[in-house]
Structures are given as structure tokens and as C-alpha cells.
Amino acid sequence: MKRLMWVSFFCILMTFLTAQFTFLRGVANLKPMYVLNIGMDMVSMMMGYMLFVCFVIDVQKNGSDLRFLMLLLITAYIGCFTDACAWLVDGIPQLRWANILDNTVYYLCAPLEACYFWLYTMTYLKLDDKYIRLVGRVIVLGLIGPISMRIINLFTGIYFTVDASGVYQRSPMYLLSLIYAYVVMILALIGVIYQRKKLQRFQIVTFFAYAAVPLIIGGLTATMYGLSPSASVAMLIILLIYGILNVNQGREKAAADRDLMVASAIQENILPKIFPYLPDRKEFDLYATMNPAREVGGDFYDFFMVDDDRLVLVMADVSGKGIPAALFMMVSRTLIKNRALLGEDPAKILYEVNNQLCEGNKAELFVTVWLATVSLSTGEGLAVNAGHEHPVLKHKDGKFELVQYKHSPAVATMEGLKFRQHEFKLEPGDTFFVYTDGVTEAANANNVFFGEERMLEALNKDQDADPERILLNVSQSIKEYVGDAKQFDDITMLAFTYNGVN
């Protein structure tokens, strides 16, 4: 926003100054061709400002692809401004120095635009073999030549002169000033042709248009003094590049969004979400929710019967965000469930799953897991906490309190890890609550976490609430606390009440 404010001020100021200078000079005192050139330049400057605003908005999406296009746009904008000013001061002896300065900067813009166009083309099209890199180094170093010649022109007038009456005149060697820009543009076209099999047709046409149109316009006006549309044409072609390429990025984003929606639906459907679970079983009641921070999340919960008596409960949180975490989450959930269905204890389950996840884990993701098995006939159970949040327990006539004990390491951090499990016993009426760190680390606008104390307050708000109501109370408390702040982490919760055998 700061950059946008400064650029807005700069662009509006330059446009205002151009208009003010035109007013002071007087349109009636300018030749019709001068007025035409100045008008084209001012329209192009406003177009450039709007493009820059779009670039700033899109910069995070497009990243380095946009850097050289931004430099190209800024150079073209300066070219339009200096061209307009040069026409305004032409023929005024007192402003001869301004005429020389404007035209010198204007002449500098052409080689810079060509260089930035080369860099943008090669970056956007990802043309990066050894020949392209070699030519690129020659082009960048070659800028020293045209820049030096513009400075030398101040003393020799090899390209242009401004006489004592303040009138600009091209020199016989004027065409030499275009050589670098023409050569670079042609090399860029050769690079596009060289890699044409890797490119889409619209990319080839777009980059050809930017290189070819200024070349043609420059050639037509090189011997015709009085009309200078080159800067305006360059700005118009930048608009064309941005429009066509951004439309394509929009199409790609739409396709990616569609894929994310499908992935989100798949992830949502693999988590159990039919409640009440096993309504004919009166020994327990449970409820769970998962609210991802993005379209797909890395958290997951699970619950399933191993046999007629034992229920498995899982709460887990994969490191990272987005698609990689979601894929790792689905693999982790599948492996845990497959091992659990063999009837193994939680420690043994995570030992085997840990070794499997460590194989080929190049992304170096890991998952924190709280895993428990509960005997519905006795309330006895076994639990392992592999780097996960402390569970919360409420006895029948008590309050919710954290159950703190030493954790085992997270799963998929190192092969061969052994996990510590502990026994517990639930009495009828006992309830426990398990969750991911998205609950306690939900932050408000001041970046202050929701925290464990507020979580416990929400849990104890209604001590007779059933599992579904418990999760609703916590969710409402988080929303009230966070307000309009953006959710940065998945929020996943599960509540389980043991009723015992009637």
C-alpha cells in the first residue's frame, strides 16, 4: 500500500505537471502535430498508472515473472513523460537545457525497454538454456554502449542537437541510436522461435506483437520528424501483454480453483461426518468438526470400531498447509486406520506408521497425533500423545481440565521411534475434548492467541452440554474472540462422552 501511494502520487504529479505545462505554453502556441503527440503521451501515462496499480495487486500471484514487466512499464512511463515535455519546451530558448535533458532521458528509454523486454520474455517463458543465458549476459553488459553514447551525445550531438533557439534537431547519425534496441528485440524473437515447441500459440503471438510493432513504428517514423508514437505504442503493447497473459493466468487459476474444490470435497468426504455415530450404541456419544484455513487442510480426526467393544479415536495435525499437507494427511489417516483395524495397541500402531511415513518423506512433513482405544464395556483405554496438544477431561461432576503428561515425538520425524502409551479409565458421565493447535492459536486482530484459558472457559460454559453443544460453544467463543481477523490454521475438535453400560 505504501508503494502504491507513492507511485500514485508520483504518476498523478507527473500527469498534472504535463497538463500544467501545456496550459502555460498554450495550445494555440503549439503545432497541431505537437498537440497530438502530447495528447498521446498523457493518455499513455494514465494507462501506465492503471497498469502499475494492477501490477502491484498481482505481484504476489505472479512473483518474479512480473518484476521485469514492472521495470519495462516504469521505463515506458518515463519515456511518455519526457517525450511530452520535450514537445512542450521545443522552440523556447530559455528552456534549451530542459529540451536537452528531456530528449537525453527519452533516448535512454529505448535501450532500457529493449533490455527489460528481453529479461521479461526469458523469465516468463522460462527460457534458460546455456545459449539464452550467454546472450542475456551480453545484452545486459551491452547496455553500457548505448548509455555511454547518450552521454557522449551531450558533447558531440551525434544523435541530436538543440540549437540556440531551443529547437530540437535530429543528427545524420540518429539511426545509430536505434541499433541496440532493434538487435535486442530481434534476439528476443529468435529466442521465442527457438523455444516455440515449449510455448503456447498465444504466448508466441503476444511476444511477437510487442517486439514487432515498435520495430515497425520506429522504422516508419525514423525518417519522419514531427510524429513520435513509439512511447505510446510501447505502453499499448504492454497493456496487450498484461491483458492476454493475465487472462491466461486467470484461466489457469480457475482450473486450479476447480481442482482445489474437488480436493476439498474428497477430503471432506473421507472424514466421518454422520452423527450420531452408531446411534444404537448407548455407551457413548461423540461429535467432531474440521474447519480448514484453506480449501484443503492438514488436520484430521477419525473414529471407528475395531470390534464389538473397542472404539478408536484419532486427532492429528500435519505440519504445513495446502495441498502437500492434505495429501500427507490422507496417507497418514489411511495408514493409522489400517494398522488400528489389526487390533494393535496405539504405541504399536504409531511405531509402524512412523516407519512407513519416513520412507521417501522428501517434503520433511510430520504429523502430531493423539490416538486412543477405549473399551466401551469397561471405560478402560490406552492413549498415545505423539507431540500433540494436551487433551481436556471432565469428570461427571467436575470441570474441564487439561490432562498434562510427557509427550512422545511427532510421527514421521525419525525412523525407529518408540512411542509411550498410558492407561486411563473413564467413569460413566466423563467427557474428554481433543483438538488441534488451531483452537488455542486462533488470533485476533492484535495477533493475540485465543489460548488454553479461554478454551477452558468456553468448555465450562455449559458443563451439562452434549458433545455437539460443547464444540459449538468453543467455536462460537473463537469467532467472538477472533472477530474479522483471518483464520491462519485449521481448527479441528472432537468431544467424547462415556455413558457406560446400562
C-alpha positions as CSV (number, residue, x, y, z in Angstrom):
1,M,0.0,0.0,0.0
2,K,2.9,2.4,0.8
3,R,4.4,1.7,-2.6
4,L,1.1,2.2,-4.3
5,M,0.5,5.5,-2.5
6,W,3.9,6.8,-3.5
7,V,3.6,5.7,-7.1
8,S,0.1,7.2,-7.3
9,F,1.4,10.5,-6.0
10,F,4.3,10.4,-8.5
11,C,2.1,9.5,-11.5
12,I,-0.6,12.0,-10.7
13,L,2.0,14.7,-10.2
14,M,3.7,14.0,-13.5
15,T,0.4,14.0,-15.3
16,F,-0.6,17.2,-13.6
17,L,2.7,18.8,-14.5
18,T,2.3,17.8,-18.1
19,A,-1.2,19.3,-18.2
20,Q,0.0,22.4,-16.4
21,F,3.0,22.9,-18.7
22,T,0.6,22.5,-21.7
23,F,-1.7,25.2,-20.2
24,L,1.3,27.6,-19.6
25,R,2.6,27.1,-23.1
26,G,-0.8,27.5,-24.6
27,V,-2.3,25.0,-27.0
28,A,-2.6,27.8,-29.6
29,N,1.2,28.3,-29.5
30,L,1.8,24.6,-30.3
31,K,1.8,23.0,-33.7
32,P,-1.1,20.5,-34.3
33,M,1.3,17.6,-34.5
34,Y,2.9,18.7,-31.2
35,V,-0.6,18.7,-29.5
36,L,-1.3,15.2,-31.0
37,N,2.0,13.8,-29.6
38,I,1.4,15.4,-26.2
39,G,-2.1,14.1,-26.0
40,M,-1.0,10.5,-26.9
41,D,1.7,10.7,-24.2
42,M,-0.7,11.9,-21.5
43,V,-3.3,9.1,-22.3
44,S,-0.4,6.6,-22.2
45,M,0.7,7.9,-18.9
46,M,-2.7,7.4,-17.4
47,M,-2.8,3.9,-18.9
48,G,0.6,3.2,-17.4
49,Y,-0.6,4.3,-14.0
50,M,-3.6,2.0,-14.1
51,L,-1.4,-0.9,-15.3
52,F,1.0,-0.2,-12.4
53,V,-1.9,-0.5,-9.9
54,C,-2.8,-3.8,-11.4
55,F,0.8,-5.0,-11.2
56,V,1.1,-4.1,-7.5
57,I,-2.1,-6.0,-6.8
58,D,-0.9,-9.0,-8.8
59,V,2.7,-9.1,-7.7
60,Q,2.2,-11.8,-5.0
61,K,0.4,-14.0,-7.5
62,N,2.9,-13.6,-10.4
63,G,6.1,-13.2,-8.3
64,S,9.3,-12.8,-10.3
65,D,7.5,-13.0,-13.6
66,L,6.2,-9.5,-13.0
67,R,9.5,-7.8,-11.9
68,F,10.9,-7.1,-15.3
69,L,7.5,-6.2,-16.8
70,M,7.2,-3.6,-14.0
71,L,10.6,-2.2,-14.9
72,L,9.5,-2.1,-18.5
73,L,6.3,-0.3,-17.6
74,I,8.1,2.3,-15.5
75,T,10.6,3.0,-18.3
76,A,7.8,3.3,-20.8
77,Y,6.1,5.7,-18.5
78,I,9.2,7.9,-18.2
79,G,9.5,7.8,-21.9
80,C,6.0,9.1,-22.4
81,F,6.6,11.9,-19.8
82,T,9.9,13.0,-21.3
83,D,8.5,12.9,-24.8
84,A,5.6,15.1,-23.8
85,C,7.9,17.6,-22.0
86,A,10.3,17.7,-25.0
87,W,7.5,18.8,-27.3
88,L,6.3,21.4,-24.8
89,V,9.7,23.1,-24.4
90,D,10.7,22.8,-28.0
91,G,11.4,26.2,-29.5
92,I,11.9,28.1,-26.2
93,P,15.5,29.4,-25.9
94,Q,15.3,29.8,-22.2
95,L,14.4,26.1,-21.7
96,R,17.1,24.8,-24.1
97,W,18.6,22.9,-21.2
98,A,15.3,21.2,-20.4
99,N,14.9,20.2,-24.0
100,I,18.4,18.6,-24.0
101,L,17.7,16.8,-20.7
102,D,14.2,15.5,-21.8
103,N,15.5,14.1,-25.1
104,T,18.5,12.5,-23.4
105,V,16.3,10.7,-20.9
106,Y,13.9,9.8,-23.8
107,Y,16.7,8.3,-25.8
108,L,17.9,6.3,-22.8
109,C,14.4,4.7,-22.5
110,A,14.6,2.8,-25.8
111,P,17.6,0.5,-24.9
112,L,16.4,0.0,-21.4
113,E,12.9,-1.0,-22.6
114,A,14.5,-3.5,-25.0
115,C,16.7,-5.0,-22.3
116,Y,13.8,-5.3,-19.9
117,F,11.7,-6.9,-22.6
118,W,14.4,-9.5,-23.2
119,L,14.6,-10.3,-19.4
120,Y,10.8,-10.4,-19.0
121,T,10.4,-12.7,-22.1
122,M,13.1,-15.1,-21.0
123,T,11.8,-15.2,-17.4
124,Y,8.1,-15.5,-18.2
125,L,8.7,-18.2,-20.8
126,K,11.3,-19.9,-18.6
127,L,13.9,-19.9,-21.4
128,D,17.0,-20.8,-19.5
129,D,19.5,-22.9,-21.5
130,K,23.2,-22.1,-21.8
131,Y,22.8,-20.1,-25.1
132,I,20.0,-18.0,-23.7
133,R,22.0,-17.2,-20.5
134,L,25.0,-16.3,-22.6
135,V,23.0,-14.0,-24.9
136,G,21.4,-12.5,-21.8
137,R,24.7,-11.6,-20.2
138,V,25.8,-10.0,-23.5
139,I,22.6,-7.9,-23.7
140,V,22.9,-6.7,-20.1
141,L,26.6,-5.8,-20.4
142,G,25.9,-4.3,-23.8
143,L,23.7,-1.6,-22.2
144,I,27.0,0.2,-21.3
145,G,27.4,1.1,-25.0
146,P,24.1,2.9,-25.7
147,I,24.1,4.6,-22.3
148,S,27.6,5.8,-22.9
149,M,26.7,7.1,-26.4
150,R,23.8,9.1,-24.9
151,I,26.2,10.8,-22.5
152,I,28.7,11.4,-25.3
153,N,25.9,12.9,-27.4
154,L,25.6,15.8,-24.9
155,F,29.1,16.9,-26.1
156,T,29.1,15.8,-29.7
157,G,25.5,15.9,-30.9
158,I,26.0,12.6,-32.6
159,Y,22.2,11.7,-32.3
160,F,20.5,15.1,-31.8
161,T,21.2,18.7,-31.1
162,V,19.2,21.6,-29.6
163,D,20.2,24.9,-31.2
164,A,20.4,28.3,-29.6
165,S,16.7,29.0,-30.4
166,G,15.8,25.9,-28.4
167,V,14.7,23.8,-31.4
168,Y,15.4,20.0,-31.4
169,Q,17.0,18.6,-34.5
170,R,18.0,15.0,-35.3
171,S,21.6,14.4,-36.5
172,P,22.5,12.4,-39.5
173,M,23.7,9.6,-37.3
174,Y,20.3,9.4,-35.5
175,L,19.5,5.9,-36.7
176,L,22.6,4.6,-34.8
177,S,20.7,5.2,-31.6
178,L,18.2,2.5,-32.5
179,I,20.7,-0.3,-33.3
180,Y,20.9,-1.8,-29.7
181,A,17.1,-1.8,-29.3
182,Y,16.5,-3.3,-32.7
183,V,19.1,-6.0,-32.2
184,V,17.8,-7.0,-28.7
185,M,14.2,-7.1,-30.0
186,I,15.3,-9.4,-32.9
187,L,17.2,-11.6,-30.5
188,A,14.1,-11.9,-28.3
189,L,12.1,-13.0,-31.3
190,I,14.8,-15.5,-32.2
191,G,14.7,-16.8,-28.6
192,V,10.9,-17.2,-28.8
193,I,11.2,-19.1,-32.2
194,Y,14.0,-21.2,-30.7
195,Q,11.8,-22.4,-27.9
196,R,8.5,-22.3,-29.8
197,K,7.7,-26.0,-29.2
198,K,7.6,-25.3,-25.5
199,L,5.2,-22.4,-25.9
200,Q,1.5,-21.9,-26.5
201,R,0.4,-20.1,-29.6
202,F,-1.0,-17.1,-27.7
203,Q,2.4,-16.6,-26.0
204,I,4.3,-16.6,-29.3
205,V,1.8,-14.1,-30.8
206,T,1.8,-11.8,-27.8
207,F,5.6,-11.5,-27.6
208,F,5.9,-11.2,-31.3
209,A,3.5,-8.3,-31.2
210,Y,5.5,-6.4,-28.6
211,A,8.7,-6.8,-30.5
212,A,7.4,-6.4,-34.0
213,V,5.0,-3.4,-33.6
214,P,7.6,-1.0,-32.0
215,L,10.1,-2.1,-34.7
216,I,7.7,-1.3,-37.5
217,I,6.6,2.0,-35.9
218,G,10.2,3.0,-35.2
219,G,11.1,2.2,-38.8
220,L,8.2,4.3,-40.2
221,T,9.0,7.3,-38.0
222,A,12.8,7.2,-38.1
223,T,12.9,9.4,-41.2
224,M,9.7,11.4,-40.4
225,Y,10.3,14.1,-37.8
226,G,7.2,15.5,-36.1
227,L,5.4,12.3,-35.1
228,S,6.6,10.2,-32.2
229,P,4.1,7.5,-31.2
230,S,6.8,5.0,-30.2
231,A,6.4,5.6,-26.4
232,S,2.6,5.4,-26.6
233,V,2.8,2.3,-28.8
234,A,5.1,0.6,-26.2
235,M,2.6,1.4,-23.4
236,L,-0.2,0.0,-25.5
237,I,1.6,-3.2,-26.2
238,I,2.5,-3.6,-22.5
239,L,-1.3,-3.4,-21.9
240,L,-1.8,-6.1,-24.5
241,I,0.8,-8.3,-22.9
242,Y,-0.7,-7.9,-19.5
243,G,-4.2,-8.4,-20.7
244,I,-3.6,-11.6,-22.7
245,L,-1.2,-13.2,-20.3
246,N,-3.3,-12.3,-17.2
247,V,-6.4,-13.8,-18.9
248,N,-4.4,-17.0,-19.4
249,Q,-3.3,-16.9,-15.7
250,G,-7.0,-16.4,-14.8
251,R,-7.9,-19.5,-16.8
252,E,-5.1,-21.4,-15.1
253,K,-6.2,-20.1,-11.7
254,A,-9.9,-21.1,-12.4
255,A,-8.7,-24.6,-13.3
256,A,-6.6,-24.7,-10.1
257,D,-9.5,-23.5,-8.0
258,R,-11.7,-26.2,-9.5
259,D,-9.1,-28.8,-8.7
260,L,-9.0,-27.4,-5.1
261,M,-12.7,-27.7,-4.8
262,V,-12.6,-31.3,-5.9
263,A,-9.7,-32.0,-3.4
264,S,-11.7,-30.2,-0.7
265,A,-14.8,-32.4,-1.4
266,I,-12.7,-35.5,-1.4
267,Q,-11.0,-34.6,1.9
268,E,-14.3,-33.7,3.5
269,N,-15.9,-37.0,2.4
270,I,-13.1,-39.2,3.8
271,L,-13.7,-37.8,7.3
272,P,-16.6,-39.4,9.2
273,K,-19.3,-36.8,9.5
274,I,-22.6,-38.7,10.1
275,F,-23.8,-38.1,13.6
276,P,-24.8,-39.6,15.8
277,Y,-22.2,-42.3,15.2
278,L,-23.7,-45.8,15.8
279,P,-26.9,-44.5,17.3
280,D,-27.9,-47.9,18.5
281,R,-24.8,-47.9,20.8
282,K,-25.8,-46.1,24.1
283,E,-22.4,-46.5,25.8
284,F,-21.0,-43.2,24.3
285,D,-21.7,-40.0,22.4
286,L,-19.3,-38.1,20.3
287,Y,-19.1,-35.3,17.8
288,A,-16.2,-33.9,15.7
289,T,-15.6,-31.0,13.3
290,M,-12.8,-29.8,11.0
291,N,-12.7,-26.2,9.7
292,P,-9.8,-25.8,7.3
293,A,-8.0,-22.5,7.0
294,R,-7.7,-23.0,3.2
295,E,-9.7,-25.0,0.7
296,V,-7.9,-28.1,2.0
297,G,-6.4,-28.7,5.4
298,G,-3.8,-30.8,7.2
299,D,-5.8,-31.6,10.3
300,F,-7.9,-34.7,10.6
301,Y,-9.9,-36.6,13.1
302,D,-11.2,-40.2,12.9
303,F,-13.2,-42.7,14.9
304,F,-14.2,-46.3,14.2
305,M,-14.9,-49.6,15.9
306,V,-12.2,-52.2,15.9
307,D,-14.5,-54.9,17.2
308,D,-17.8,-55.0,19.2
309,D,-16.2,-53.5,22.2
310,R,-13.2,-51.3,21.3
311,L,-13.5,-47.8,19.8
312,V,-10.5,-46.0,18.2
313,L,-10.3,-42.2,18.4
314,V,-7.8,-40.1,16.4
315,M,-6.9,-36.4,16.4
316,A,-4.0,-35.3,14.2
317,D,-2.3,-32.2,12.7
318,V,0.1,-32.3,9.8
319,S,2.8,-29.7,9.5
320,G,2.4,-27.3,6.7
321,K,-0.6,-26.0,4.7
322,G,-2.4,-26.6,1.5
323,I,-2.2,-29.5,-0.9
324,P,1.0,-31.1,0.4
325,A,-0.3,-31.2,3.9
326,A,-3.7,-32.5,2.7
327,L,-2.0,-35.3,0.7
328,F,0.1,-36.2,3.7
329,M,-3.0,-36.1,5.9
330,M,-4.9,-38.6,3.8
331,V,-1.9,-41.0,3.7
332,S,-1.4,-40.7,7.5
333,R,-5.1,-41.3,8.2
334,T,-5.2,-44.4,5.9
335,L,-2.1,-45.9,7.5
336,I,-3.3,-45.3,11.0
337,K,-6.7,-46.8,10.4
338,N,-5.3,-49.8,8.6
339,R,-2.9,-50.6,11.5
340,A,-5.6,-50.0,14.1
341,L,-8.0,-52.4,12.4
342,L,-5.5,-55.1,13.0
343,G,-6.2,-54.7,16.7
344,E,-2.8,-53.4,17.8
345,D,-2.2,-51.1,20.7
346,P,-1.7,-47.4,20.0
347,A,2.1,-47.5,20.6
348,K,2.5,-50.3,18.1
349,I,0.2,-48.6,15.6
350,L,2.3,-45.4,15.6
351,Y,5.6,-47.3,15.6
352,E,4.7,-48.9,12.3
353,V,3.0,-45.8,10.8
354,N,6.0,-43.7,11.7
355,N,8.4,-46.0,9.8
356,Q,6.1,-46.1,6.8
357,L,5.8,-42.3,6.6
358,C,9.5,-41.7,7.0
359,E,10.1,-43.7,3.8
360,G,10.6,-41.2,0.9
361,N,9.4,-38.2,3.0
362,K,11.3,-35.7,0.9
363,A,9.0,-32.9,1.9
364,E,10.0,-33.5,5.5
365,L,6.5,-33.2,6.7
366,F,5.4,-34.7,10.1
367,V,2.2,-35.2,11.9
368,T,1.3,-34.8,15.6
369,V,-1.2,-37.5,16.7
370,W,-3.4,-38.2,19.7
371,L,-4.5,-41.8,19.4
372,A,-6.6,-43.7,21.9
373,T,-8.6,-47.0,22.1
374,V,-11.5,-47.2,24.5
375,S,-13.3,-50.3,25.8
376,L,-16.9,-49.4,25.8
377,S,-17.8,-52.1,28.3
378,T,-15.3,-51.0,31.0
379,G,-14.3,-47.5,30.1
380,E,-10.6,-48.6,30.2
381,G,-8.3,-47.3,27.5
382,L,-4.9,-46.8,26.1
383,A,-3.6,-43.5,24.6
384,V,-0.5,-42.2,22.9
385,N,0.2,-38.5,22.5
386,A,2.8,-38.0,19.7
387,G,3.6,-34.3,20.0
388,H,0.0,-33.3,20.1
389,E,-2.0,-30.8,22.2
390,H,-2.9,-31.8,25.8
391,P,-6.4,-33.4,25.9
392,V,-9.0,-31.9,28.2
393,L,-11.0,-34.1,30.6
394,K,-14.1,-33.5,32.7
395,H,-15.4,-36.0,35.3
396,K,-19.1,-36.3,35.7
397,D,-19.5,-33.7,38.5
398,G,-16.3,-31.7,37.8
399,K,-14.9,-29.1,35.3
400,F,-12.9,-29.5,32.2
401,E,-9.2,-29.5,33.0
402,L,-6.1,-30.1,30.9
403,V,-4.5,-33.6,31.3
404,Q,-0.8,-33.0,31.0
405,Y,1.9,-35.6,30.7
406,K,5.1,-36.2,28.8
407,H,4.6,-36.4,25.1
408,S,6.3,-38.7,22.6
409,P,7.8,-37.2,19.4
410,A,5.7,-36.4,16.4
411,V,5.2,-39.1,13.8
412,A,7.4,-39.1,10.7
413,T,10.3,-37.2,12.4
414,M,12.7,-40.2,12.6
415,E,12.6,-43.9,11.8
416,G,12.6,-46.4,14.6
417,L,10.9,-44.2,17.2
418,K,9.1,-45.9,20.0
419,F,6.0,-44.3,21.4
420,R,5.0,-44.1,25.1
421,Q,1.4,-45.1,25.8
422,H,-0.5,-44.7,29.1
423,E,-3.6,-46.3,30.5
424,F,-6.7,-44.4,31.6
425,K,-10.2,-45.3,33.0
426,L,-13.4,-43.4,32.2
427,E,-16.3,-43.5,34.5
428,P,-19.9,-43.0,33.3
429,G,-20.5,-39.3,32.7
430,D,-16.9,-38.5,32.0
431,T,-16.2,-36.3,28.9
432,F,-12.9,-35.5,27.1
433,F,-12.1,-33.0,24.5
434,V,-9.3,-33.2,21.9
435,Y,-8.3,-30.6,19.4
436,T,-5.5,-29.2,17.2
437,D,-3.5,-26.1,17.8
438,G,-5.7,-24.1,15.5
439,V,-8.1,-23.8,18.5
440,T,-5.6,-22.3,21.0
441,E,-3.6,-20.4,18.4
442,A,-6.6,-18.6,16.8
443,A,-5.5,-15.0,16.8
444,N,-7.5,-11.7,17.0
445,A,-6.7,-8.5,15.1
446,N,-3.9,-7.8,17.6
447,N,-2.3,-11.2,16.9
448,V,-3.1,-12.4,20.5
449,F,-3.9,-16.1,20.7
450,F,-7.2,-17.5,22.0
451,G,-5.2,-19.6,24.4
452,E,-5.9,-22.5,26.7
453,E,-7.6,-20.4,29.4
454,R,-10.2,-19.1,27.1
455,M,-10.7,-22.6,25.7
456,L,-11.3,-23.9,29.2
457,E,-13.8,-21.1,29.9
458,A,-15.7,-22.0,26.7
459,L,-15.7,-25.7,27.6
460,N,-17.0,-24.9,31.1
461,K,-19.7,-22.5,29.9
462,D,-22.2,-25.4,29.9
463,Q,-21.0,-28.3,31.9
464,D,-24.0,-30.5,31.1
465,A,-23.7,-29.9,27.3
466,D,-23.5,-32.9,25.0
467,P,-20.5,-33.3,22.6
468,E,-22.1,-31.4,19.8
469,R,-23.0,-28.5,22.0
470,I,-19.5,-28.5,23.5
471,L,-17.9,-28.0,20.1
472,L,-20.5,-25.3,19.2
473,N,-19.6,-23.4,22.4
474,V,-15.9,-23.5,21.7
475,S,-16.5,-22.5,18.0
476,Q,-18.7,-19.5,19.0
477,S,-16.1,-18.3,21.6
478,I,-13.4,-18.5,19.0
479,K,-15.4,-16.5,16.4
480,E,-16.3,-13.8,19.0
481,Y,-12.7,-13.5,20.1
482,V,-11.1,-13.5,16.6
483,G,-13.7,-11.2,15.0
484,D,-12.8,-10.2,11.5
485,A,-9.2,-11.5,11.7
486,K,-8.2,-14.0,9.1
487,Q,-8.0,-17.7,10.1
488,F,-4.4,-18.9,9.6
489,D,-4.7,-22.5,10.8
490,D,-7.1,-25.4,10.6
491,I,-9.5,-25.7,13.6
492,T,-10.4,-29.3,14.4
493,M,-12.1,-30.6,17.5
494,L,-13.6,-33.8,18.9
495,A,-15.6,-34.4,22.1
496,F,-16.4,-37.8,23.6
497,T,-18.7,-38.6,26.4
498,Y,-18.6,-42.1,28.0
499,N,-22.1,-43.2,29.3
500,G,-21.1,-46.7,30.4
501,V,-23.0,-49.9,30.1
502,N,-26.7,-49.6,31.2
